[in-house]
Amino acid sequence: MLEEISLLERKGEKMELVIYPDNKLNKVCEPIDFWKDNEDNILENKLFELLYRYGGIGLAAPQIGILKRAFVMDLMEENGSIITRAVFNPEILEKSDEMVETEEGCLSLPGIKIPIKRSRRIKVKYFDGVGKEIIEEFDGLASICAQHEIDHLGGKILLDYISPLRRNLAAGKIKKIKKGLLKLENEAREYNRL
């Protein structure tokens, strides 16, 4: 994996997002080996770099073509607290029975928003960038983001939560967006504010 990142950098190429329907998004990721896969925090740094470049709140390794169990998130909760985490080999230990439904988007599914019900709170065991084991509870937006990114690590994307008909419609929309024939909602909102 480090070889993939290093090769791109030596060629002067930037890593880019993997966009649906790329089959890397449907692959189950392998656990991180800290001594081999995150040497000098290269994977962590690349994930944060792309997260900030594309303006997301979470990004999983398969979204940049690396099939390893890693994700990053950087978000602000309703109470104003900032949560910035690099998460490796996550395992959900507990989920609350209380569910919340939110419209979720995904950097790998541009222009698509899907209402998803998820547990309001989760307890996760994971490792940080230096291999230290952490058990942490996430609530609200952090819980939703972590569950979304952990889905990616298991080869599951937002489209897996909807019917085949809606999935085909969404795939068509993504295809049009990729061709530049359809404006993203953000561009339309900016225009309407003028």
Backbone as CSV, one residue per row, in Angstrom:
resi,resn,N_x,N_y,N_z,CA_x,CA_y,CA_z,C_x,C_y,C_z
1,MET,0.806,-1.179,0.000,0.000,0.000,0.000,0.853,1.247,0.000
2,LEU,1.878,1.289,0.808,2.786,2.428,0.778,3.405,2.573,-0.602
3,GLU,3.650,1.441,-1.252,4.236,1.472,-2.585,3.302,2.197,-3.558
4,GLU,1.972,1.958,-3.423,1.004,2.611,-4.308,1.059,4.125,-4.136
5,ILE,1.080,4.584,-2.884,1.121,6.025,-2.608,2.451,6.604,-3.077
6,SER,3.548,5.941,-2.739,4.883,6.428,-3.118,5.055,6.492,-4.630
7,LEU,4.546,5.494,-5.341,4.663,5.474,-6.797,3.947,6.675,-7.409
8,LEU,2.750,6.954,-6.937,2.018,8.115,-7.441,2.785,9.400,-7.173
9,GLU,3.332,9.537,-5.964,4.053,10.759,-5.619,5.328,10.911,-6.452
10,ARG,6.032,9.806,-6.694,7.247,9.885,-7.503,6.919,10.314,-8.935
11,LYS,5.765,9.896,-9.426,5.356,10.275,-10.785,4.803,11.703,-10.820
12,GLY,4.649,12.312,-9.641,4.102,13.660,-9.574,2.587,13.697,-9.719
13,GLU,1.942,12.552,-9.578,0.486,12.484,-9.704,-0.174,12.656,-8.339
14,LYS,-1.351,13.246,-8.348,-2.115,13.383,-7.120,-3.032,12.186,-6.960
15,MET,-3.235,11.774,-5.723,-4.238,10.744,-5.473,-5.598,11.400,-5.646
16,GLU,-6.528,10.672,-6.180,-7.864,11.197,-6.413,-8.893,10.301,-5.741
17,LEU,-10.092,10.823,-5.638,-11.196,10.049,-5.088,-11.614,8.942,-6.042
18,VAL,-12.019,7.837,-5.463,-12.624,6.746,-6.232,-14.115,7.067,-6.302
19,ILE,-14.646,7.135,-7.504,-16.051,7.506,-7.713,-16.833,6.283,-8.190
20,TYR,-18.054,6.129,-7.670,-18.964,5.066,-8.092,-19.120,5.137,-9.605
21,PRO,-19.107,4.030,-10.318,-19.285,2.641,-9.917,-17.989,1.835,-9.755
22,ASP,-16.879,2.476,-9.459,-15.617,1.750,-9.280,-15.808,0.608,-8.267
23,ASN,-15.401,-0.600,-8.643,-15.656,-1.773,-7.788,-14.811,-1.798,-6.512
24,LYS,-13.822,-0.925,-6.384,-13.062,-0.844,-5.124,-13.984,-0.446,-3.968
25,LEU,-15.052,0.264,-4.288,-15.987,0.708,-3.247,-16.799,-0.450,-2.675
26,ASN,-16.813,-1.584,-3.350,-17.593,-2.738,-2.886,-16.717,-3.856,-2.324
27,LYS,-15.457,-3.580,-2.107,-14.530,-4.593,-1.584,-14.424,-4.481,-0.067
28,VAL,-14.299,-5.635,0.588,-14.055,-5.658,2.034,-12.568,-5.390,2.248
29,CYS,-12.275,-4.458,3.142,-10.896,-4.034,3.371,-10.170,-4.930,4.367
30,GLU,-8.854,-4.989,4.206,-7.988,-5.764,5.098,-7.560,-4.896,6.277
31,PRO,-7.271,-5.532,7.416,-6.774,-4.766,8.572,-5.429,-4.098,8.269
32,ILE,-5.187,-3.018,8.968,-3.919,-2.294,8.877,-2.845,-3.035,9.671
33,ASP,-1.691,-3.135,9.086,-0.490,-3.577,9.790,0.330,-2.299,9.994
34,PHE,0.394,-1.825,11.232,0.978,-0.511,11.490,2.424,-0.379,11.050
35,TRP,3.188,-1.439,11.131,4.602,-1.336,10.796,4.818,-1.329,9.294
36,LYS,3.814,-1.784,8.553,3.958,-1.869,7.102,3.071,-0.842,6.393
37,ASP,1.828,-0.681,6.864,0.838,0.077,6.104,0.718,1.557,6.472
38,ASN,1.191,1.961,7.643,1.039,3.367,8.013,2.372,3.956,8.459
39,GLU,3.433,3.467,7.862,4.757,3.983,8.183,4.772,5.501,8.007
40,ASP,5.260,6.179,9.021,5.343,7.644,9.014,3.981,8.308,8.773
41,ASN,2.919,7.629,9.114,1.552,8.160,8.991,1.190,8.584,7.565
42,ILE,1.772,7.933,6.571,1.522,8.313,5.175,0.040,8.169,4.826
43,LEU,-0.565,7.037,5.172,-1.983,6.835,4.831,-2.847,7.864,5.545
44,GLU,-2.622,8.050,6.818,-3.391,9.036,7.592,-3.281,10.427,6.964
45,ASN,-2.070,10.831,6.621,-1.865,12.155,6.033,-2.567,12.294,4.686
46,LYS,-2.510,11.250,3.859,-3.172,11.304,2.542,-4.686,11.385,2.702
47,LEU,-5.223,10.630,3.660,-6.673,10.681,3.881,-7.105,12.081,4.308
48,PHE,-6.384,12.672,5.255,-6.742,14.033,5.684,-6.567,15.035,4.549
49,GLU,-5.497,14.897,3.785,-5.252,15.806,2.660,-6.437,15.806,1.691
50,LEU,-6.897,14.615,1.328,-8.016,14.530,0.381,-9.343,14.924,1.025
51,LEU,-9.524,14.618,2.298,-10.737,15.037,3.002,-10.869,16.556,2.931
52,TYR,-9.785,17.256,3.213,-9.823,18.722,3.198,-9.910,19.264,1.772
53,ARG,-9.250,18.602,0.823,-9.307,19.063,-0.565,-10.739,19.027,-1.096
54,TYR,-11.488,17.967,-0.741,-12.837,17.802,-1.293,-13.948,18.256,-0.357
55,GLY,-13.586,18.738,0.841,-14.572,19.355,1.721,-15.533,18.400,2.393
56,GLY,-15.100,17.191,2.695,-15.974,16.246,3.381,-15.804,16.315,4.887
57,ILE,-16.555,15.467,5.590,-16.385,15.340,7.037,-15.775,13.980,7.395
58,GLY,-15.767,13.055,6.444,-15.173,11.740,6.659,-14.704,11.168,5.339
59,LEU,-13.647,10.342,5.406,-13.123,9.718,4.205,-12.467,8.397,4.592
60,ALA,-12.842,7.334,3.883,-12.305,6.000,4.155,-11.262,5.635,3.101
61,ALA,-10.310,4.783,3.504,-9.213,4.385,2.617,-9.682,3.842,1.263
62,PRO,-10.749,3.014,1.190,-11.151,2.534,-0.141,-11.609,3.665,-1.074
63,GLN,-11.970,4.813,-0.512,-12.381,5.945,-1.342,-11.204,6.607,-2.044
64,ILE,-9.970,6.207,-1.656,-8.796,6.666,-2.393,-8.065,5.466,-3.013
65,GLY,-8.779,4.339,-3.079,-8.248,3.161,-3.760,-7.369,2.273,-2.905
66,ILE,-7.309,2.508,-1.604,-6.481,1.712,-0.689,-7.413,0.815,0.113
67,LEU,-7.319,-0.484,-0.068,-8.259,-1.418,0.557,-7.778,-1.857,1.944
68,LYS,-7.689,-0.880,2.828,-7.273,-1.080,4.214,-8.326,-0.485,5.145
69,ARG,-8.427,-1.039,6.368,-9.436,-0.610,7.343,-8.976,0.663,8.052
70,ALA,-9.181,1.784,7.381,-8.789,3.080,7.929,-9.738,4.151,7.426
71,PHE,-10.027,5.116,8.308,-10.764,6.301,7.881,-10.374,7.474,8.753
72,VAL,-10.681,8.660,8.252,-10.493,9.883,9.032,-11.808,10.632,9.056
73,MET,-11.977,11.452,10.101,-13.132,12.346,10.144,-12.714,13.626,10.837
74,ASP,-13.327,14.715,10.397,-13.100,16.026,10.992,-14.418,16.776,10.856
75,LEU,-15.087,16.977,11.975,-16.426,17.555,11.934,-16.702,18.366,13.190
76,MET,-17.764,19.160,13.130,-18.206,19.929,14.275,-19.575,19.424,14.705
77,GLU,-19.678,19.079,15.973,-20.949,18.622,16.538,-21.871,19.822,16.770
78,GLU,-23.156,19.548,17.021,-24.130,20.608,17.279,-23.721,21.497,18.441
79,ASN,-23.043,20.922,19.441,-22.631,21.695,20.610,-21.370,22.518,20.358
80,GLY,-20.832,22.452,19.140,-19.656,23.236,18.782,-18.333,22.525,18.963
81,SER,-18.351,21.325,19.529,-17.083,20.618,19.725,-16.595,20.052,18.391
82,ILE,-15.273,20.131,18.213,-14.640,19.640,16.995,-14.130,18.223,17.265
83,ILE,-14.423,17.315,16.349,-13.952,15.941,16.473,-13.101,15.634,15.250
84,THR,-11.820,15.419,15.489,-10.873,15.068,14.429,-10.223,13.756,14.834
85,ARG,-10.398,12.735,14.011,-9.874,11.417,14.346,-9.311,10.730,13.106
86,ALA,-8.236,9.984,13.337,-7.741,9.000,12.375,-8.014,7.658,13.031
87,VAL,-8.760,6.798,12.340,-9.274,5.557,12.923,-8.784,4.377,12.088
88,PHE,-8.139,3.433,12.770,-7.596,2.256,12.093,-8.183,0.993,12.718
89,ASN,-8.529,0.034,11.881,-9.079,-1.262,12.304,-10.252,-1.104,13.276
90,PRO,-11.250,-0.291,12.918,-12.368,-0.067,13.834,-13.280,-1.283,13.962
91,GLU,-13.853,-1.397,15.138,-14.838,-2.444,15.424,-15.918,-1.814,16.297
92,ILE,-17.161,-1.874,15.837,-18.261,-1.341,16.637,-18.579,-2.354,17.729
93,LEU,-18.473,-1.906,18.972,-18.732,-2.777,20.117,-20.190,-2.722,20.554
94,GLU,-20.778,-1.523,20.483,-22.168,-1.339,20.904,-22.833,-0.291,20.030
95,LYS,-24.140,-0.475,19.842,-24.970,0.512,19.145,-26.179,0.800,20.022
96,SER,-26.583,2.068,20.090,-27.774,2.405,20.848,-29.012,1.959,20.082
97,ASP,-30.089,1.708,20.809,-31.360,1.377,20.162,-31.998,2.618,19.556
98,GLU,-31.633,3.786,20.078,-32.193,5.036,19.565,-31.622,5.307,18.178
99,MET,-32.510,5.496,17.229,-32.101,5.710,15.842,-32.352,7.167,15.444
100,VAL,-31.557,7.646,14.518,-31.770,8.963,13.924,-31.719,8.795,12.407
101,GLU,-32.551,9.561,11.733,-32.546,9.526,10.273,-31.998,10.848,9.762
102,THR,-30.992,10.760,8.926,-30.410,11.957,8.319,-30.200,11.698,6.839
103,GLU,-30.121,12.786,6.092,-29.764,12.668,4.682,-28.253,12.638,4.596
104,GLU,-27.724,11.555,4.057,-26.278,11.413,3.954,-25.830,11.581,2.517
105,GLY,-24.678,12.189,2.385,-23.997,12.277,1.103,-22.695,11.513,1.207
106,CYS,-21.997,11.431,0.100,-20.732,10.690,0.081,-19.846,11.284,-1.009
107,LEU,-18.580,11.506,-0.680,-17.663,12.060,-1.676,-17.524,11.164,-2.900
108,SER,-17.735,9.860,-2.728,-17.632,8.922,-3.854,-18.932,8.796,-4.650
109,LEU,-19.979,9.475,-4.176,-21.278,9.480,-4.862,-21.709,10.943,-5.043
110,PRO,-21.019,11.688,-5.905,-21.284,13.129,-6.008,-22.729,13.440,-6.381
111,GLY,-23.293,14.405,-5.643,-24.643,14.865,-5.935,-25.757,14.004,-5.381
112,ILE,-25.437,12.928,-4.684,-26.449,12.005,-4.179,-26.638,12.217,-2.684
113,LYS,-27.884,12.341,-2.260,-28.244,12.408,-0.841,-29.310,11.356,-0.605
114,ILE,-29.102,10.545,0.438,-30.025,9.444,0.725,-30.367,9.460,2.207
115,PRO,-31.675,9.403,2.547,-32.036,9.316,3.965,-31.689,7.933,4.521
116,ILE,-30.934,7.933,5.620,-30.460,6.690,6.237,-30.763,6.744,7.731
117,LYS,-31.242,5.635,8.277,-31.427,5.517,9.728,-30.212,4.812,10.312
118,ARG,-29.639,5.447,11.344,-28.477,4.867,12.020,-28.632,5.048,13.529
119,SER,-27.841,4.282,14.275,-27.843,4.416,15.732,-27.303,5.788,16.129
120,ARG,-27.965,6.403,17.089,-27.543,7.736,17.547,-26.180,7.686,18.233
121,ARG,-25.908,6.614,18.965,-24.644,6.475,19.691,-24.028,5.115,19.390
122,ILE,-22.722,5.107,19.298,-21.996,3.843,19.142,-20.739,3.874,20.014
123,LYS,-20.298,2.692,20.380,-19.010,2.543,21.066,-18.111,1.777,20.113
124,VAL,-16.924,2.350,19.862,-16.010,1.791,18.868,-14.652,1.515,19.499
125,LYS,-14.108,0.345,19.174,-12.717,0.053,19.509,-11.920,0.248,18.226
126,TYR,-10.843,1.017,18.327,-10.006,1.260,17.162,-8.584,1.556,17.624
127,PHE,-7.714,1.754,16.656,-6.328,2.119,16.936,-6.068,3.479,16.318
128,ASP,-5.271,4.292,16.992,-4.907,5.581,16.418,-3.725,5.389,15.471
129,GLY,-3.174,6.484,14.957,-2.118,6.409,13.947,-0.810,5.807,14.398
130,VAL,-0.617,5.670,15.715,0.619,5.052,16.202,0.378,3.660,16.756
131,GLY,-0.848,3.153,16.597,-1.154,1.791,17.025,-1.656,1.662,18.445
132,LYS,-2.021,2.772,19.075,-2.565,2.736,20.438,-4.052,2.395,20.379
133,GLU,-4.456,1.374,21.154,-5.871,0.971,21.180,-6.697,1.996,21.953
134,ILE,-7.836,2.335,21.378,-8.747,3.313,21.975,-10.150,2.739,21.927
135,ILE,-10.905,2.940,23.011,-12.340,2.644,23.014,-13.026,3.971,23.268
136,GLU,-13.914,4.354,22.338,-14.534,5.677,22.401,-15.995,5.593,22.011
137,GLU,-16.809,6.422,22.668,-18.218,6.542,22.301,-18.386,7.753,21.401
138,PHE,-19.123,7.555,20.333,-19.455,8.646,19.427,-20.958,8.857,19.480
139,ASP,-21.366,10.118,19.413,-22.773,10.480,19.499,-23.088,11.437,18.351
140,GLY,-24.341,11.473,17.936,-24.775,12.438,16.939,-24.062,12.298,15.610
141,LEU,-23.588,13.445,15.099,-22.954,13.471,13.784,-21.709,12.589,13.734
142,ALA,-20.918,12.562,14.806,-19.721,11.716,14.824,-20.102,10.241,14.719
143,SER,-21.183,9.845,15.376,-21.662,8.463,15.293,-22.097,8.133,13.868
144,ILE,-22.846,9.031,13.261,-23.327,8.822,11.896,-22.145,8.729,10.925
145,CYS,-21.205,9.653,11.069,-20.035,9.658,10.187,-19.220,8.381,10.359
146,ALA,-18.968,7.985,11.604,-18.179,6.770,11.846,-18.868,5.541,11.252
147,GLN,-20.192,5.437,11.420,-20.917,4.286,10.861,-20.837,4.289,9.334
148,HIS,-20.959,5.473,8.736,-20.864,5.605,7.280,-19.490,5.134,6.789
149,GLU,-18.429,5.600,7.453,-17.076,5.234,7.019,-16.789,3.757,7.284
150,ILE,-17.272,3.227,8.391,-17.089,1.801,8.680,-17.824,0.952,7.645
151,ASP,-18.979,1.434,7.173,-19.662,0.752,6.058,-18.717,0.616,4.867
152,HIS,-18.020,1.709,4.514,-17.076,1.662,3.386,-16.047,0.557,3.573
153,LEU,-15.575,0.383,4.800,-14.526,-0.610,5.060,-15.035,-2.037,4.872
154,GLY,-16.358,-2.198,4.971,-16.972,-3.499,4.735,-17.514,-3.651,3.327
155,GLY,-17.206,-2.693,2.444,-17.653,-2.775,1.055,-19.087,-2.330,0.843
156,LYS,-19.645,-1.584,1.792,-21.032,-1.135,1.689,-21.063,0.374,1.446
157,ILE,-21.902,0.792,0.510,-22.065,2.217,0.207,-23.528,2.610,0.381
158,LEU,-23.791,3.905,0.333,-25.154,4.404,0.533,-26.168,3.747,-0.398
159,LEU,-25.756,3.475,-1.624,-26.690,2.903,-2.598,-27.169,1.511,-2.182
160,ASP,-26.441,0.858,-1.299,-26.854,-0.465,-0.819,-28.049,-0.390,0.120
161,TYR,-28.408,0.814,0.565,-29.535,1.004,1.466,-30.847,1.277,0.726
162,ILE,-30.795,1.398,-0.598,-32.003,1.770,-1.335,-32.377,0.680,-2.338
163,SER,-33.566,0.827,-2.898,-34.084,-0.171,-3.845,-33.264,-0.159,-5.139
164,PRO,-33.303,-1.267,-5.887,-32.584,-1.314,-7.169,-33.016,-0.197,-8.132
165,LEU,-34.297,0.152,-8.140,-34.768,1.216,-9.028,-34.126,2.550,-8.652
166,ARG,-34.161,2.896,-7.366,-33.547,4.157,-6.912,-32.036,4.123,-7.125
167,ARG,-31.424,2.951,-6.977,-29.985,2.814,-7.194,-29.651,3.117,-8.661
168,ASN,-30.454,2.606,-9.584,-30.224,2.877,-11.008,-30.401,4.353,-11.338
169,LEU,-31.407,4.988,-10.721,-31.615,6.427,-10.941,-30.415,7.220,-10.418
170,ALA,-29.930,6.859,-9.229,-28.774,7.543,-8.646,-27.533,7.329,-9.510
171,ALA,-27.339,6.115,-10.013,-26.185,5.820,-10.867,-26.231,6.671,-12.137
172,GLY,-27.431,6.854,-12.683,-27.582,7.707,-13.861,-27.236,9.154,-13.555
173,LYS,-27.637,9.615,-12.384,-27.333,10.989,-11.979,-25.823,11.184,-11.816
174,ILE,-25.171,10.210,-11.213,-23.712,10.287,-11.030,-23.014,10.313,-12.382
175,LYS,-23.498,9.504,-13.307,-22.908,9.458,-14.649,-23.017,10.830,-15.322
176,LYS,-24.179,11.467,-15.182,-24.371,12.797,-15.767,-23.474,13.827,-15.092
177,ILE,-23.352,13.728,-13.778,-22.482,14.660,-13.056,-21.049,14.496,-13.529
178,LYS,-20.617,13.255,-13.655,-19.244,13.003,-14.108,-19.006,13.572,-15.498
179,LYS,-20.034,13.600,-16.312,-19.898,14.148,-17.666,-20.063,15.662,-17.671
180,GLY,-20.421,16.247,-16.542,-20.567,17.689,-16.463,-21.891,18.203,-16.987
181,LEU,-22.887,17.315,-17.162,-24.175,17.735,-17.709,-25.166,18.162,-16.632
182,LEU,-24.844,17.906,-15.378,-25.765,18.204,-14.299,-25.023,18.982,-13.231
183,LYS,-25.587,20.100,-12.783,-24.930,20.885,-11.736,-25.205,20.259,-10.388
184,LEU,-24.222,20.340,-9.507,-24.414,19.870,-8.152,-25.334,20.821,-7.397
185,GLU,-26.010,20.308,-6.393,-26.940,21.109,-5.611,-26.286,22.348,-5.014
186,ASN,-25.050,22.248,-4.603,-24.368,23.394,-4.007,-24.250,24.556,-4.985
187,GLU,-23.936,24.255,-6.232,-23.829,25.301,-7.243,-25.179,25.970,-7.456
188,ALA,-26.246,25.181,-7.471,-27.588,25.731,-7.657,-27.969,26.620,-6.480
189,ARG,-27.635,26.196,-5.272,-27.946,27.005,-4.082,-27.202,28.331,-4.122
190,GLU,-25.934,28.315,-4.510,-25.154,29.545,-4.600,-25.774,30.505,-5.611
191,TYR,-26.195,29.978,-6.734,-26.818,30.806,-7.767,-28.092,31.439,-7.247
192,ASN,-28.923,30.672,-6.515,-30.193,31.175,-5.994,-30.006,32.231,-4.912
193,ARG,-28.843,32.272,-4.269,-28.584,33.267,-3.227,-28.276,34.632,-3.825
194,LEU,-27.847,34.677,-5.089,-27.451,35.954,-5.714,-28.604,36.881,-5.930
